[in-house]
Amino acid sequence: MTDHNFAATPEPPYYAVIFTSQRTAGHSDGNDGYDETADRMTELAATMPGFLGIETVHNADGLGITVSYWRDEASIKNWRANAEHAAARKRGREEWYEHFELRVAKVERAYGKSPRLASQADPLFQRGSLSSRTVGSD
């Protein structure tokens, strides 16, 4: 088990942009340029000042939730103003999404359970009975 799909965010406060979408019927297979564009937007966002990370999930019915994390509202506005991102948003509205919602939230508190942190506190791990690979701290 690994936590490689979780964004490594700093201590709050920071901002979360939550994008929930439903793909247009018949277009959830990714053969219409959607997957390539989504990958490119993730790559591009990672180059933007203030970007902290991203988490995304999609189901077989075309429902998706992507949360991107940003240092401040100015960073979010800068991302929104990016021309390549604007073109992708336009294509999304016209072709890819039947319905979507975008929410911006300020994260005031954050906590959770991390396999990496839990394994380091585990007495079995400390004694060397479990390897870091076994407990997913790669």
Contacts in CASP RR format, 6 or more apart in sequence:
PFRMAT RR
TARGET T0000
AUTHOR 0000-0000-0000
METHOD contacts of the structure
MODEL  1
MTDHNFAATPEPPYYAVIFTSQRTAGHSDGNDGYDETADRMTELAATMPG
FLGIETVHNADGLGITVSYWRDEASIKNWRANAEHAAARKRGREEWYEHF
ELRVAKVERAYGKSPRLASQADPLFQRGSLSSRTVGSD
1 115 0 8 1.000
1 135 0 8 1.000
1 136 0 8 1.000
2 115 0 8 1.000
2 136 0 8 1.000
2 138 0 8 1.000
3 114 0 8 1.000
3 115 0 8 1.000
3 116 0 8 1.000
3 136 0 8 1.000
4 138 0 8 1.000
5 55 0 8 1.000
6 55 0 8 1.000
6 114 0 8 1.000
7 52 0 8 1.000
7 53 0 8 1.000
7 54 0 8 1.000
7 55 0 8 1.000
7 67 0 8 1.000
7 69 0 8 1.000
8 52 0 8 1.000
8 53 0 8 1.000
9 52 0 8 1.000
9 53 0 8 1.000
9 69 0 8 1.000
9 107 0 8 1.000
9 110 0 8 1.000
10 52 0 8 1.000
11 110 0 8 1.000
12 107 0 8 1.000
12 108 0 8 1.000
12 109 0 8 1.000
12 110 0 8 1.000
13 106 0 8 1.000
13 107 0 8 1.000
13 108 0 8 1.000
14 52 0 8 1.000
14 69 0 8 1.000
14 70 0 8 1.000
14 71 0 8 1.000
14 72 0 8 1.000
14 106 0 8 1.000
14 107 0 8 1.000
15 69 0 8 1.000
15 70 0 8 1.000
15 71 0 8 1.000
15 72 0 8 1.000
15 73 0 8 1.000
15 75 0 8 1.000
15 76 0 8 1.000
15 104 0 8 1.000
15 105 0 8 1.000
15 106 0 8 1.000
15 107 0 8 1.000
16 67 0 8 1.000
16 68 0 8 1.000
16 69 0 8 1.000
16 70 0 8 1.000
16 104 0 8 1.000
16 105 0 8 1.000
16 106 0 8 1.000
16 107 0 8 1.000
17 67 0 8 1.000
17 68 0 8 1.000
17 69 0 8 1.000
17 70 0 8 1.000
17 76 0 8 1.000
17 102 0 8 1.000
17 103 0 8 1.000
17 104 0 8 1.000
18 65 0 8 1.000
18 66 0 8 1.000
18 67 0 8 1.000
18 101 0 8 1.000
18 102 0 8 1.000
18 103 0 8 1.000
18 104 0 8 1.000
18 105 0 8 1.000
19 65 0 8 1.000
19 66 0 8 1.000
19 67 0 8 1.000
19 68 0 8 1.000
19 100 0 8 1.000
19 101 0 8 1.000
19 102 0 8 1.000
20 63 0 8 1.000
20 64 0 8 1.000
20 65 0 8 1.000
20 100 0 8 1.000
20 101 0 8 1.000
20 102 0 8 1.000
20 103 0 8 1.000
21 62 0 8 1.000
21 63 0 8 1.000
21 64 0 8 1.000
21 65 0 8 1.000
21 66 0 8 1.000
21 96 0 8 1.000
21 97 0 8 1.000
21 99 0 8 1.000
21 100 0 8 1.000
21 101 0 8 1.000
22 62 0 8 1.000
22 63 0 8 1.000
22 64 0 8 1.000
22 97 0 8 1.000
22 98 0 8 1.000
22 99 0 8 1.000
22 100 0 8 1.000
23 34 0 8 1.000
23 62 0 8 1.000
23 63 0 8 1.000
23 64 0 8 1.000
23 96 0 8 1.000
23 97 0 8 1.000
23 98 0 8 1.000
24 95 0 8 1.000
24 96 0 8 1.000
24 97 0 8 1.000
24 98 0 8 1.000
25 98 0 8 1.000
27 34 0 8 1.000
27 95 0 8 1.000
27 96 0 8 1.000
28 58 0 8 1.000
28 60 0 8 1.000
28 61 0 8 1.000
28 62 0 8 1.000
32 95 0 8 1.000
32 96 0 8 1.000
34 96 0 8 1.000
37 88 0 8 1.000
37 91 0 8 1.000
38 56 0 8 1.000
40 84 0 8 1.000
40 88 0 8 1.000
41 84 0 8 1.000
41 85 0 8 1.000
41 88 0 8 1.000
42 54 0 8 1.000
42 56 0 8 1.000
44 82 0 8 1.000
44 84 0 8 1.000
44 85 0 8 1.000
45 51 0 8 1.000
45 53 0 8 1.000
45 54 0 8 1.000
45 68 0 8 1.000
45 79 0 8 1.000
45 85 0 8 1.000
46 53 0 8 1.000
46 54 0 8 1.000
48 75 0 8 1.000
48 78 0 8 1.000
48 79 0 8 1.000
48 82 0 8 1.000
49 71 0 8 1.000
49 75 0 8 1.000
49 78 0 8 1.000
50 70 0 8 1.000
50 71 0 8 1.000
50 72 0 8 1.000
50 75 0 8 1.000
51 68 0 8 1.000
51 69 0 8 1.000
51 70 0 8 1.000
51 71 0 8 1.000
51 75 0 8 1.000
51 79 0 8 1.000
52 69 0 8 1.000
52 70 0 8 1.000
52 71 0 8 1.000
53 68 0 8 1.000
53 69 0 8 1.000
54 66 0 8 1.000
54 67 0 8 1.000
54 68 0 8 1.000
54 69 0 8 1.000
55 66 0 8 1.000
55 67 0 8 1.000
56 64 0 8 1.000
56 65 0 8 1.000
56 66 0 8 1.000
56 67 0 8 1.000
57 64 0 8 1.000
57 65 0 8 1.000
57 66 0 8 1.000
58 64 0 8 1.000
58 65 0 8 1.000
68 79 0 8 1.000
69 107 0 8 1.000
70 76 0 8 1.000
70 79 0 8 1.000
73 104 0 8 1.000
76 104 0 8 1.000
79 85 0 8 1.000
80 86 0 8 1.000
115 135 0 8 1.000
115 136 0 8 1.000
115 137 0 8 1.000
116 135 0 8 1.000
116 136 0 8 1.000
116 137 0 8 1.000
118 135 0 8 1.000
119 125 0 8 1.000
119 130 0 8 1.000
119 132 0 8 1.000
119 135 0 8 1.000
119 136 0 8 1.000
119 137 0 8 1.000
120 126 0 8 1.000
120 137 0 8 1.000
122 130 0 8 1.000
122 135 0 8 1.000
124 130 0 8 1.000
125 132 0 8 1.000
125 135 0 8 1.000
132 138 0 8 1.000
END
